[in-house]
Amino acid sequence: MKIYTKTGDKGTTALFGGTRVPKHHIRIDSYGTVDELNSHLGLIRDQEIDQHYKDVIIDIQDRLFTVGAILATDPEKAILKSGKERLNIPKISKEDISKLEHEMDRMNASLPQMTHFVLPGGHQTVSFCHIARCVCRRAERLASALNDLEPFLPEALTYLNRLSDYLFVLARKLSYDLQADEVKWIPKKES
């Protein structure tokens, strides 16, 4: 399979189902940002962290490919007029969302209670988590805007929302595990 097709040389690309759209289309921006997020997760997985976190991240990366497939699909080409699916698109399930919630609950159980917002940083690995969290929030904003225009499977949007929460808790847990400073944000008072 050749990587280059030359079909996008004039600024368009094909969605799953064949429809061509401009490369700046919100649908492309949405799944492109999910792809960017997936790359950041690969960077976190490449750090010296517990194997359990690496295994969870691999599962998340797989689910993000599914979110990307959902976002990359022309909704008009996905369903036949009879209501039957034309394309075999994977789904995000409520169980996928529950897995993230379970992981957050598990990590939170060993963390001190959060009393303030925390400043990103303290350790390179923790910073990578915060960057991924921010990219996840951007992916969620773009997907939400796309959903307003062309609705898609609601669990995909919920998954992105829950994933950004997971990445925040992972950053806190890794700060704890790595004995990194967690700097509280305490607003300065005007003098």
ABEGO torsion letter per residue (X at the ends): XBABAGAAAAGBBBBBGGBBBBAABAAAAAAAAAAAAAAAAAAAAABBBBAAAAAAAAAAAAAAAAAAAAAABBAAAABBAAGBBABBBBBBBAAAAAAAAAAAAAAAAABBBBABBBBBEGBAAAAAAAAAAAAAAAAAAAAAAAAAABBBBAAAAAAAAAAAAAAAAAAAAAAAAAGBBBBBBBBBBBX
